[in-house]
């Protein structure tokens, strides 16, 4: 199963995202139950969650 996990598992309280993979706690909890399409959609969105990433309208 494809996963963005990089084994840096720490939730940022300000963003609610994992500092390593940028997924939210609910996304991490449901990951193994999601369809491949759901996981792919999230993985495509993860780069935009990084600090300094361009807003969707700027990509």
Secondary structure, 3 states (H helix, E strand, C coil): CCCCCCCCCCECCCCCEECCCCCEHHHHHHHHHCCHHHHHHHHHHHHHHCCCCCCHHHC
